[in-house]
Each structure stands twice: as structure tokens, then as C-alpha cells.
Amino acid sequence: MLKEHRDETKNFIERKQTRTGEEMEEDKDDAEEETLQEVKHESDHEDDQDDKPIYNPLNLPLGWDGKPIPFWLYKLHGLSVSYYCEICDMTFRGRKSFERHFMVPILAMKKKKFFLRY
């Protein structure tokens, strides 16, 4: 089986090396046409996918591709836990976003308003 594949490859390379310039141009044009048709077909297929609503029964946050992140990643980052900030009167998903919001200048102004120390 491997020998057959190697022989086919060898014959293909020999045919490719014996082609004239015109034959190479024809092959190049054919390859470009095939590529254009594939791209057109893929873009049509992608448009069909965009029309469908995203199935998100657990109300998971969306990832970079616009689809819900996997549930295990949701749990790993602690996004299932909500934290409430009494100063801002806001709820945050996950400890990281909750701690990050303390660096915002608006929160510092609110702390000063309530006479809270950093």
C-alpha cells in the first residue's frame, strides 16, 4: 500500500516537471477558479449558519466567536457565582470581574463620597 502511494507520488512529480509553461498557466487558472468556487460555497454556507438562533439554555456568556462558552470553562472561571457590590449597586459574574471593577476610577469617587478608605 505504501509502495503504491510512493509510486503515484513519483509519477505525479515526473509529470509536473515535464509540463510546458502553457500547461502550468492552465493548471494555475483552473486552481484559482476552483478556489473561488469553494470560497463562494463556504460563504453561502456561513450565511445559512448565521440565520439560525444560538441555542443557549443556560444563559452562558458568549465567547470570541459569538457562541456560548463551554460549561466546564464557565465553571472553571467561577462565572457561576455572582458577586454584589453594595457601593455600585451592581452584580458581577465571577470573582475576577468583581475584583477588577475596584480599579475603576468611578468606584474610587463613590468610595470618597461614602467616606470609605481604600
C-alpha positions as CSV (number, residue, x, y, z in Angstrom):
1,M,0.0,0.0,0.0
2,L,2.8,2.4,0.9
3,K,4.7,1.4,-2.3
4,E,1.7,2.2,-4.4
5,H,1.3,5.6,-2.8
6,R,5.0,6.3,-3.3
7,D,4.9,5.3,-7.0
8,E,1.8,7.5,-7.6
9,T,3.7,10.4,-6.0
10,K,6.7,9.8,-8.1
11,N,4.7,9.7,-11.3
12,F,2.9,12.9,-10.4
13,I,6.2,14.7,-9.7
14,E,7.6,13.5,-13.1
15,R,4.5,14.7,-15.0
16,K,4.6,18.0,-13.2
17,Q,8.3,18.6,-14.1
18,T,7.7,17.8,-17.8
19,R,4.9,20.3,-18.3
20,T,5.3,23.3,-20.5
21,G,4.7,26.9,-19.4
22,E,1.3,27.0,-21.1
23,E,0.1,23.9,-19.3
24,M,1.3,25.3,-16.0
25,E,-0.7,28.5,-16.6
26,E,-3.8,26.5,-17.4
27,D,-3.4,24.5,-14.2
28,K,-2.9,27.7,-12.2
29,D,-6.1,29.2,-13.7
30,D,-8.1,26.1,-13.0
31,A,-6.9,26.1,-9.4
32,E,-7.9,29.7,-9.0
33,E,-11.4,29.0,-10.4
34,E,-11.8,26.1,-8.0
35,T,-10.7,28.2,-5.1
36,L,-13.1,30.9,-6.0
37,Q,-16.0,28.4,-6.2
38,E,-15.0,26.9,-2.8
39,V,-14.9,30.3,-1.2
40,K,-18.3,31.2,-2.7
41,H,-19.8,27.9,-1.5
42,E,-18.3,28.4,2.0
43,S,-19.6,32.0,2.3
44,D,-23.1,30.8,1.2
45,H,-22.9,28.0,3.9
46,E,-21.8,30.5,6.6
47,D,-24.7,32.8,5.7
48,D,-27.1,29.9,6.4
49,Q,-25.5,29.3,9.8
50,D,-25.8,32.9,10.8
51,D,-29.6,32.9,10.3
52,K,-30.1,30.2,12.9
53,P,-30.6,31.4,16.5
54,I,-27.9,30.3,19.0
55,Y,-29.1,27.6,21.4
56,N,-28.1,28.8,24.9
57,P,-30.5,27.4,27.5
58,L,-28.1,28.0,30.5
59,N,-27.6,31.7,29.5
60,L,-23.8,31.2,29.3
61,P,-21.6,34.2,28.3
62,L,-20.6,34.3,24.6
63,G,-17.1,33.7,23.5
64,W,-15.0,35.4,20.9
65,D,-16.8,33.5,18.1
66,G,-20.3,34.6,19.2
67,K,-21.2,31.1,20.6
68,P,-21.7,30.2,24.2
69,I,-18.5,29.2,26.0
70,P,-18.4,25.5,27.2
71,F,-20.0,24.8,30.5
72,W,-16.8,23.4,32.0
73,L,-15.0,26.7,31.2
74,Y,-17.9,28.6,32.7
75,K,-17.5,26.7,36.0
76,L,-13.7,26.8,35.9
77,H,-13.6,30.6,35.8
78,G,-16.2,30.8,38.6
79,L,-18.7,32.6,36.4
80,S,-21.5,30.6,38.1
81,V,-21.0,32.7,41.2
82,S,-22.5,36.2,41.4
83,Y,-20.9,38.9,43.5
84,Y,-22.8,42.0,44.5
85,C,-21.1,45.4,45.1
86,E,-23.1,47.5,47.6
87,I,-21.2,50.6,46.6
88,C,-22.0,50.4,42.9
89,D,-25.3,48.5,43.3
90,M,-24.2,46.1,40.6
91,T,-23.9,42.4,40.3
92,F,-20.8,40.8,38.7
93,R,-20.3,37.3,37.3
94,G,-17.1,35.7,38.7
95,R,-14.6,36.9,41.2
96,K,-12.2,38.2,38.6
97,S,-14.6,40.7,37.2
98,F,-15.7,41.7,40.7
99,E,-12.1,42.4,41.8
100,R,-11.3,44.2,38.5
101,H,-14.1,46.7,39.0
102,F,-12.4,48.0,42.1
103,M,-9.7,49.6,39.8
104,V,-12.2,51.7,38.0
105,P,-12.0,55.5,38.8
106,I,-15.7,55.9,39.2
107,L,-15.7,53.4,42.1
108,A,-13.0,55.5,43.8
109,M,-15.2,58.6,43.5
110,K,-18.1,56.7,45.1
111,K,-15.8,55.5,47.9
112,K,-14.8,59.0,48.6
113,K,-18.5,60.0,48.6
114,F,-19.3,57.5,51.3
115,F,-16.0,58.3,53.2
116,L,-14.6,54.8,52.7
117,R,-10.9,54.1,52.8
118,Y,-9.2,52.1,50.1
